């Protein structure tokens, strides 16, 4: 069935449903007509036996003489009068002298009237229905039997059955054809969406699928697919921008490296000049290696596969380690790095990744900020915040919203080195730890950038609730 077209499957399902409906309707109609005919026959037998009781009570009357009366029709209707022993007192032709009742029926007939069915009666080889009732004739207790064949009922039901067997398949065929075309009309919108989807490519940005305003699942499907196309388009635009920015960043150190090597080959005349050229080239190689490592980290975070070695870390120890590592750079720049007395907070994280994130924040503060750089930690509502603040002019307004984006930096900052990936790496590392990264300007007195991480206590409580 999976290889059958949807239109055919819908038409087949509609045909099966219609077949069941038609079959059920035909069966219900057949049974209702059958019940109506049976009730009509019973009513006719009651009327006929009432009339025959009046005739039987009259002196000198006979059923044979009454057979020509309207109350007893010849051929399909009959009557028989029996005594208490089952002997035939009177009967309509062609019943003769054979009793229609058994001894048990005779005993029952003395007490009450009842209906009975017979497969056949003498002279009439057809199923019939009888009404048996006691009657008194000149003080003598007799039993009157009035019956009628069910030929009319059988013929009526047979005709109805034949009509249903003819009209049912015709109605089913017409309904199936209508269902097939209706399924085609319903799927026309899907086909239109398919054709438009086949025409959409990376070279046709902004194209969307036509959405039928039907207010049903088809409209919601179109809206969902268009939303997916918008997300894919935005992701493609980001990837293209990322590749272009990465190519631009790689081009600069490669050009410098090539220049240094050409100068060394053509103009280096002393070992000291050659060593200077190699030293400059080595610096550019280190820059290329760092850039490649940053790009790989961001690519891993995009795939959700940033490897982490989680352990419980003391924030005081983590901040002291970062401050000691950058102390020499701060001294060379005439700056100071100070750890504000932190509380005893703990986080679950990868030491190397968190040190990398804090190192990037501290490097940005030393590169672009001024004055003293302070490292601090705080905890609110089960979240530990690791802050890095400086006393510079803060972030420019045009950079605030996109500071954590890849390669986001001002044009004048490009001359100071760096790739513009530092803050984006901070955010990637924070999100890999189920945290987040934030920044703010402190009213003209510097910038504050921090990483929010779940505290180790909160993580342990969640683990206990899970177990």
C-alpha positions in Angstrom: 0.0 0.0 0.0 2.9 2.4 0.6 3.6 2.3 -3.2 0.1 3.1 -4.1 -0.5 6.8 -4.9 -2.2 8.8 -2.1 -5.1 9.8 -4.4 -5.8 6.1 -5.1 -5.6 5.2 -1.4 -7.9 8.0 -0.5 -10.4 6.9 -3.1 -10.1 3.3 -2.0 -10.7 4.2 1.6 -13.7 6.3 0.6 -15.0 3.4 -1.5 -14.7 1.0 1.4 -16.4 3.4 3.7 -19.2 3.9 1.2 -19.5 0.1 0.7 -20.0 -0.4 4.4 -22.5 2.4 4.6 -24.5 1.1 1.6 -24.4 -2.5 2.9 -25.6 -1.3 6.3 -28.3 0.8 4.8 -29.4 -2.0 2.5 -29.5 -4.5 5.4 -31.5 -2.1 7.6 -33.9 -1.3 4.8 -34.4 -5.0 4.0 -35.0 -5.9 7.6 -37.5 -3.0 8.0 -39.5 -4.1 5.0 -39.4 -7.7 6.2 -40.7 -6.6 9.6 -43.3 -4.4 8.0 -44.6 -7.2 5.7 -44.7 -9.6 8.6 -46.7 -7.2 10.7 -49.0 -6.6 7.8 -49.6 -10.3 7.3 -50.3 -10.8 11.0 -52.8 -8.0 10.9 -54.6 -9.4 7.9 -54.8 -12.8 9.6 -56.4 -11.3 12.7 -59.0 -9.5 10.5 -59.7 -12.7 8.5 -60.0 -14.9 11.6 -62.5 -12.4 13.1 -64.6 -12.5 10.0 -64.5 -16.3 9.7 -65.5 -16.7 13.4 -68.7 -14.9 12.6 -69.3 -17.1 9.6 -68.5 -20.3 11.4 -71.0 -19.5 14.2 -73.9 -19.2 11.7 -76.0 -22.3 11.2 -75.4 -24.2 8.0 -72.3 -22.2 7.1 -69.1 -23.8 5.8 -65.6 -22.6 5.0 -65.8 -24.1 1.6 -68.8 -21.9 0.8 -67.0 -18.9 2.3 -63.9 -19.5 0.2 -65.3 -17.3 -2.5 -65.9 -14.5 -0.1 -63.4 -11.6 0.1 -62.4 -12.7 3.6 -61.0 -16.0 2.2 -59.1 -15.7 -1.0 -58.4 -18.8 -2.9 -54.9 -19.9 -3.9 -52.8 -18.1 -1.2 -55.2 -18.1 1.7 -56.8 -21.0 3.5 -58.8 -21.9 6.6 -59.6 -25.1 8.6 -62.0 -25.9 11.4 -61.0 -28.7 13.8 -62.7 -30.4 16.8 -61.0 -31.1 20.1 -59.6 -34.4 18.8 -58.0 -32.8 15.8 -60.6 -34.1 13.3 -61.2 -31.8 10.4 -64.8 -30.4 10.6 -64.5 -28.0 7.7 -61.8 -26.7 5.4 -61.2 -24.6 2.3 -59.9 -26.3 -0.8 -57.4 -27.8 -1.4 -56.5 -28.6 2.3 -58.7 -31.7 2.4 -59.0 -33.7 5.6 -55.4 -33.5 6.8 -55.1 -31.6 10.1 -52.8 -28.6 10.2 -52.2 -28.9 13.9 -50.3 -31.3 16.1 -51.7 -32.6 19.4 -49.6 -30.1 21.3 -50.9 -27.2 19.1 -54.5 -28.5 19.8 -54.0 -28.4 23.5 -52.6 -24.9 23.4 -55.3 -23.7 21.0 -58.0 -24.6 23.6 -56.5 -21.9 26.0 -55.3 -19.1 23.7 -54.8 -17.9 20.2 -51.3 -18.0 18.7 -49.4 -17.7 15.5 -47.5 -20.6 13.9 -45.3 -21.0 10.8 -45.3 -23.9 8.4 -42.9 -24.8 5.6 -45.8 -26.2 3.6 -49.5 -27.2 3.8 -51.4 -29.8 1.8 -52.0 -28.5 -1.7 -49.8 -25.4 -1.2 -46.0 -26.1 -1.5 -45.0 -22.7 -0.1 -44.1 -21.5 3.4 -47.1 -20.0 5.2 -48.1 -18.4 8.4 -51.2 -19.4 10.5 -53.3 -17.9 13.2 -54.9 -20.5 15.5 -57.8 -19.5 17.8 -60.5 -21.3 19.8 -64.1 -20.8 18.6 -67.6 -22.0 20.0 -70.1 -23.3 17.5 -73.6 -24.2 18.9 -72.0 -24.9 22.3 -69.3 -27.0 20.8 -65.6 -26.0 21.4 -63.7 -26.0 18.1 -60.4 -24.7 16.8 -60.2 -22.3 13.8 -57.0 -22.1 11.8 -56.6 -19.3 9.3 -53.4 -19.1 7.2 -51.8 -17.5 4.2 -48.8 -18.2 2.1 -45.8 -15.9 2.3 -45.4 -15.8 -1.4 -46.2 -12.1 -1.7 -43.8 -11.3 1.1 -41.1 -13.5 -0.5 -41.6 -11.8 -3.9 -41.5 -8.4 -2.4 -38.3 -9.1 -0.4 -36.8 -10.8 -3.5 -37.5 -7.8 -5.7 -36.1 -5.4 -3.1 -33.0 -7.5 -2.7 -32.5 -7.5 -6.5 -32.9 -3.8 -6.7 -30.4 -3.3 -3.8 -27.9 -5.6 -5.5 -28.2 -3.7 -8.7 -28.4 -0.1 -7.3 -25.8 -0.7 -4.6 -22.8 -1.4 -6.9 -23.9 1.4 -9.2 -24.1 3.8 -6.3 -20.7 2.5 -5.0 -19.1 3.0 -8.4 -20.4 6.5 -8.8 -19.4 7.4 -5.2 -15.9 5.9 -5.8 -15.4 8.0 -8.9 -16.6 11.1 -7.1 -14.3 10.3 -4.3 -11.3 9.9 -6.7 -12.0 13.3 -8.2 -12.6 14.9 -4.8 -9.3 13.4 -3.6 -7.6 15.0 -6.6 -9.1 18.4 -5.9 -8.0 18.1 -2.2 -4.5 17.1 -3.3 -4.2 19.9 -5.9 -3.0 22.3 -3.2 -0.3 19.7 -2.2 0.8 19.3 -5.8 1.1 23.1 -6.1 3.2 23.1 -2.9 5.3 20.3 -4.4 6.0 22.2 -7.6 6.9 25.3 -5.8 9.2 23.4 -3.4 10.9 21.8 -6.5 11.6 25.3 -7.8 13.0 26.7 -4.6 16.8 26.6 -4.2 19.6 28.5 -2.6 19.7 30.9 -5.6 16.0 31.9 -5.0 15.9 33.3 -1.5 12.6 34.5 -0.2 10.5 32.0 -2.1 7.8 30.3 -0.1 5.2 27.6 -0.6 1.6 28.6 -1.5 -0.6 28.0 1.6 -4.3 27.2 1.0 -6.5 29.1 3.4 -8.5 26.0 4.4 -8.1 26.3 8.1 -7.2 22.6 8.4 -4.1 20.4 8.6 -3.1 21.3 5.1 -2.8 25.0 5.9 -0.9 24.3 9.1 1.5 22.0 7.1 2.1 24.8 4.6 2.8 27.3 7.3 5.1 24.9 9.1 7.1 24.2 5.9 7.4 28.0 5.2 8.6 28.5 8.7 11.2 25.8 8.1 12.3 27.4 4.9 12.7 30.7 6.7 14.9 29.0 9.3 16.9 27.2 6.6 17.3 30.5 4.7 18.6 32.3 7.8 20.9 29.4 8.6 22.3 29.5 5.1 22.8 33.2 5.3 24.6 32.8 8.6 26.8 30.1 7.1 27.6 32.1 4.1 28.5 35.1 6.2 30.5 32.9 8.5 32.5 31.4 5.6 33.1 34.9 4.1 34.3 36.3 7.5 36.4 33.2 8.1 38.0 33.6 4.6 38.7 37.3 5.4 40.3 36.5 8.7 42.4 33.7 7.2 43.5 35.9 4.3 45.3 38.5 6.5 47.7 36.2 8.4 48.3 34.2 5.3 49.2 37.3 3.4 51.5 38.5 6.2 53.1 35.0 6.4 53.7 35.0 2.7 55.2 38.5 2.8 57.6 37.6 5.7 58.8 34.5 3.9 59.4 36.3 0.6 61.3 39.0 2.4 63.4 36.4 4.2 64.1 34.6 1.0 65.0 37.7 -1.0 66.4 40.2 1.4 67.6 38.5 4.5 71.4 38.8 4.5 72.3 38.0 8.1 71.3 35.2 10.4 69.7 37.8 12.7 67.4 39.1 9.9 66.4 35.6 9.0 65.6 34.8 12.7 63.4 38.0 12.8 61.5 36.9 9.7 61.0 33.4 11.1 59.9 34.9 14.5 57.3 37.0 12.7 56.2 34.1 10.6 55.9 31.9 13.7 53.6 34.5 15.2 51.3 34.5 12.2 51.3 30.6 12.2 50.2 30.7 15.9 47.4 33.2 14.9 46.3 30.8 12.2 46.3 27.8 14.5 44.3 29.7 17.1 41.8 30.8 14.5 41.5 27.3 13.2 40.9 26.0 16.7 38.3 28.6 17.4 36.5 27.8 14.2 36.5 24.1 15.1 35.1 24.8 18.5 32.2 26.9 17.1 31.5 24.2 14.5 31.4 21.5 17.2 29.0 23.7 19.3 26.7 24.2 16.3 26.4 20.4 16.0 25.8 20.1 19.7 28.9 17.9 20.1 31.2 20.1 22.1 33.1 17.6 24.3 33.0 18.4 28.0 34.7 16.7 31.0 32.4 17.7 33.8 33.7 18.0 37.4 32.8 20.1 40.4 34.8 23.4 40.4 35.4 26.0 43.0 34.7 29.5 41.5 37.4 31.1 43.7 40.0 28.7 42.4 38.9 29.1 38.8 39.1 33.0 39.0 42.5 32.9 40.7 43.9 30.6 38.1 42.7 33.0 35.3 44.0 36.1 37.1 47.5 34.5 37.6 47.7 33.5 33.9 47.1 37.0 32.7 49.0 38.9 35.4 52.1 39.3 33.2 50.1 40.8 30.3 48.4 43.3 32.7 51.8 44.3 34.1 53.2 44.9 30.6 50.2 47.1 29.8 50.4 49.0 33.1 47.1 47.5 34.2 46.0 45.4 37.1 43.9 42.3 37.4 42.2 41.8 40.7 39.9 39.0 42.0 37.2 40.4 44.1 36.7 38.3 47.2 34.2 35.7 45.9 31.9 33.5 47.9 32.3 29.8 48.2 30.4 28.8 45.1 30.6 25.6 43.1 29.7 24.8 39.5 29.7 21.6 37.4 31.8 22.2 34.3 34.8 21.5 32.1 37.8 23.3 33.7 39.6 23.8 30.4 36.5 25.2 28.6 35.5 27.5 31.4 39.1 28.8 31.7 39.0 29.4 27.9 35.8 31.4 28.2 37.0 33.5 31.1 40.3 33.9 29.4 38.6 35.3 26.3 36.7 37.8 28.5 39.8 38.8 30.3 41.7 39.2 27.0 38.9 41.4 25.6 39.0 43.6 28.8 42.8 44.0 28.5 42.7 44.6 24.8 39.8 47.0 24.5 39.1 48.2 28.1 41.0 50.5 30.5 41.9 50.6 34.1 41.6 47.8 36.6 40.1 44.5 35.5 38.0 42.8 38.2 37.0 39.1 38.4 34.1 38.2 40.7 31.4 35.6 41.3 27.8 35.8 42.6 24.9 33.4 43.1 21.2 34.1 42.6 18.4 31.6 42.4 20.6 28.6 41.9 22.7 30.3 39.2 26.3 31.2 39.6 27.5 34.3 37.6 31.2 34.8 36.8 31.8 38.5 36.0 34.7 40.2 34.3 34.5 44.1 34.5 36.9 46.9 33.5 37.0 50.7 33.7 36.9 51.5 30.1 34.3 53.2 28.0 32.2 50.1 27.6 30.7 48.6 24.5 29.6 50.9 21.7 25.8 51.0 21.3 26.0 49.6 17.8 27.9 46.5 19.1 25.7 45.7 22.1 23.1 43.5 20.3 25.6 41.6 18.2 28.6 41.4 20.5 28.2 37.6 20.9 27.8 37.0 17.1 30.7 35.5 15.1 33.3 38.0 13.8 31.3 40.9 15.5 33.7 43.8 16.0 34.1 47.4 15.1 36.3 48.4 12.1 38.8 50.2 14.3 39.1 47.0 16.4 40.5 45.1 13.5 43.7 46.9 13.6 44.3 45.7 17.2 44.3 42.0 16.1 41.9 39.3 17.1 39.3 37.5 15.0 36.1 38.6 16.5 35.3 35.1 17.7 36.2 35.5 21.4 32.7 36.4 22.7 31.0 33.9 20.4 33.2 31.2 21.8 32.2 32.3 25.3 28.6 32.0 24.5 29.1 28.5 22.9 30.9 27.3 26.0 28.2 28.7 28.3 25.4 27.1 26.4 27.2 23.8 26.3 27.1 24.0 30.1 23.3 24.7 30.0 24.1 28.3 30.8 24.2 31.7 29.1 26.4 34.7 28.4 25.6 38.4 29.0 27.1 41.9 28.8 26.2 45.4 30.0 27.7 48.8 30.3 28.1 50.2 33.8 26.9 53.8 33.2 30.1 55.0 31.4 32.4 53.4 34.0 33.3 50.3 32.0 31.9 47.1 30.7 30.6 44.0 32.6 30.5 40.7 30.8 29.5 37.5 32.7 28.7 33.9 32.3 25.7 32.3 34.1 26.0 28.6 35.0 23.9 26.3 37.1 25.3 25.8 40.5 26.6 22.4 41.5 24.0 22.2 44.3 21.1 22.7 41.9 22.5 20.0 39.6 22.8 17.6 42.4 19.2 18.2 43.5 18.0 17.7 40.0 19.9 14.4 39.9 18.3 13.2 43.1 14.8 14.2 41.8 15.5 12.2 38.6 16.6 9.1 40.5 
